[in-house]
Amino acid sequence: MQNNDTEPYSSARGYKRKFTKPTDANLPPVITQGDQKQQMDADDLEILNGEEQYKFQVKEWLLGLNDPFKSKWDIFIIILAIFNCFTIPYGVAFQPPSFNEWYFTFVNYMIDLVFLCDLVINCRTTYINPKTGEEVKTPKKIFTEQLKGRFWIDLLASIPLDEVMSEVSAIDSSFLSTFGILKLGRVLRLNRIITQLNVGENTKALLKLFKLFFFLMVYVHCFACLWWYINSDSYAIYYSDITTQYLVSLHAAVILITGNDILPRTMIQVMLCGIGTFMGAVINANIFGELAVLITMLTIKEQQFQWKVDQINTAMKNIKLPKMMQFKIKDYIYSTQASKENQYELDNFLTTLSPSIRYNVLVHEFAKIISTIDAFKGENDLVQKVVSKLQILMCFPEDEIIKQGDDGMNLYFLEKGSVLVYRENYEHVRRFVKELKIGSMFGEISMVYNCKRTASVISKNYCTCSNLDKSDFEDILKQYPHIGQILKEGINKQYPDKLRDYFQTIMKRVEYFEEVSDDLLSEIFYTSRKESFGFEQEIFKVGQQCNYLYVIMAGVVEIYLDDGKEPLFMDTLGRGSIIGMYNMLKEEQYSYSARAAYSKGTVILAISIETIQLVRKLKTEFDRKLNLIEENLEKNGLPQIDYLIFNDRSIFPLPDPPKTGRKTLAETMVQFRKAIRRVQLLNYQQKRKGGFMHSLLFELQSIQKIQNSKGISWVEDTIKHLDYSKVIDQKMLGQLEEDVNHMKRIVHIQNDKLDQIEYLMQLVDYEAEFNNDMRMFEQVKQILGFKNDNMPTISSGFL
């Protein structure tokens, strides 16, 4: 399922990428109408996945991290928090009488109720996992994460403790009202709101400047209220204890060191304040300079990422993308950022290590993943050997790791991220199969069965994989042969494959495949050659040696005879039909020709005689059954019509039984025409190949000529040479010749009638009112000798 070229290391980017050989296939492709349709199908599938994700969130009552409703709700909460920023500190410090009025109390209760609702909404809002970079959508994990954060603080801030406690105890309600200050923490959401706004860089810079002034105003207001609240009952400093006096002196020192004036009175105080102010300026410059550098180092990644986000927002504004598309792009940027950084860090880390240390790191990183796979459980030595051969592969989002139809050259293990599996059917329609998570193994089908890749694998986001080369995989299978069988069993269980299951079903219809296991049929399916044929493209011709058993997997095949003038069509084989079950065993020549007859293309799976012989060696019961069939073919000869007809309902829909109690005239004529063509085929083949009666007649005529020319002794010698058990005299010879001639005349009469019927069939094809006109069919009945009104019925076994 993946390209067969190596992935050299790119020092420019700092990670491994896959490169292919410079062939024409790797040049920039020409966009065709079919490619555009396939791209549209992929976009439709992506939109469909988004709709399914939305339905899942609605069903679970979840809100997305970047949901427009959540952004609007946060803005509403910030407005209420700003209101509380100015009212709560003012009310606690100054206790104005207006704050005790009923309307103000009602507003406070409503704000508390909204904040309680906000707690519930936060517990149902997804978040980004900082370690994996993926959006967490599990309700239980979301609630657990909220409990680890500000949940309890917000809960205390949302409950009016002053009102509750004043009713149940004598505690001062003015003290309990200070818990309302915890509500001010919600205003910190302003940072995230500004970050996520879809505005340009200049607008966002102005908003950040406004944020700084706003926080300065809030700080000044809250500190002023706090200063009045504390000093409203203070005592003179000179009458306080030593601790209080020290704290006042410490406050003066802090004011002095920050460059402020403490109003010195004596000369010594003036000198001390001058020296202290100068030293404070030096210390402040040093401390705040170092602090600025440290903060910049701590936030450099966030600043770089935010700069990229601002550029993206500006670009989206300039080209006027739709709102939903902007939200989708931003959600992708935020969800993949952490994974991208982790990949760069891992790659840079591994390049700095020696090979021995690097091997130990790989063992620690990948051994625990590989050991969880069924084929490698309990195989510690095998796991160590596999890990020693692994190569790291870093993938961008939507990188095609494996392409359907390529040669399989690597086995993959997924260490981080997730990948999507797609498969194209025989009509080149791409379908989503499944999503593989961390710890998955993929690419094993083509490695185990030595076939082409059966599906495509595309990275969903930034992911880290390890790959095992095909040569190393084959060496491991030689040392641990049982691993191959375990992998085969796992393939049949893990990967649902409708085409493989369909193949197993139709192969059971062949008598010598009835008892073959599904695992062995799966191996035949994956290892056999699949060929595609265009409309009216020849599959094989009469006289060509039969070396394959053909299974029609898609499309239509026409069986016909070609006498050099005009082809005589015998049968139309649909999906599921099988050709050459017995001729292949004897490697005989085809007695008819076949061509594809479906406008969208026909796909045939060709099972070679070598594959059959290999199965015979592996399965004694299969070999015994084939021996019996071959003995029967030696005794009775090969069938003239060596194919099984199975017209799939997807191509040839069956009539609805409740509506058709009996066959219509058109259906009967089609069935009857096929029977006529088969009779003609048998007569043609018998005439062409020469049956037993024809050969016997030739030999007897030769005997008669010899007898007339050289005497009876020559006849006896010739009869002995022919190994006949009885002597044929002149009378017997003449009688037999007369019987044979009579049979030949009957066959000629039959063929003449069949030719007439075929001519009438051709006329029927041009009848516009065929279903309403019975005259043509009555003529056919008269030629065949039907005297009653019943339609002729054809045996289903003959068909």
Protein Blocks (a to p, Z undefined) as FASTA:
>chain_A
ZZfbdcdddfknopacddddddfklpccdddfklmmmmmmmmmmmmmmmmmmmmmmmmno
pacfklmklmmmmmmmmmmmmmmmmmmmmmmmnopaklmpmklmmmmmmmmmmmmmmmmm
mmmcccddfklopacfbfklmmmmmmmmmmmmmmmmmpcfklmmmmmmccdfklmmmmmm
mmmmmmmmmmmmmmmpccdfklmmmmmmmmmmmmmmmmmmmmmmmmmmmmmmcccfklmc
fklmmmmmmmmmmmmmnopaehiablmlmmmmmmmmmmmmmmmmmmmmmmmmmmmmmmmm
mmmmmmmmmmmmmmmmmnopafklmmmmmmmmmmmmmmmmmmmmmmmmmmmpcfklmmmm
mmmmmmmmmmmpmklgoilmlmmmmmmmpccddddehiafbaghiacfbdcddfbdcddd
ddddfkopacdfbdcdehiaehklmmmnopacfbdcddfbdcddddddfklmmmmmmmmm
mlmmmmmmmmmmmmccfklmmmmmmmmmpmklmmpcfklmmmmmmmpccddddehiafbd
ehiacfbdcddfbdcddddddehiaccdfbdcdehiaehklmmmnopacfbdcddfbfnb
padddddfklmmmmmmmmmklmmmmmmmmmmmmmnopafblcdddddfklmccddfklmm
bacfklmmmmmmmmmmmmmmmmmmmmmnopaklmmmmmmmmmmmmmmmnojklmmmmmmm
nopabdcdfklmmmmmmmmmmmmmmmmmmmmmmmmmmmmmmmmmmpmklmlpcklmmmmm
mmnopabfbdcdddfklZZ
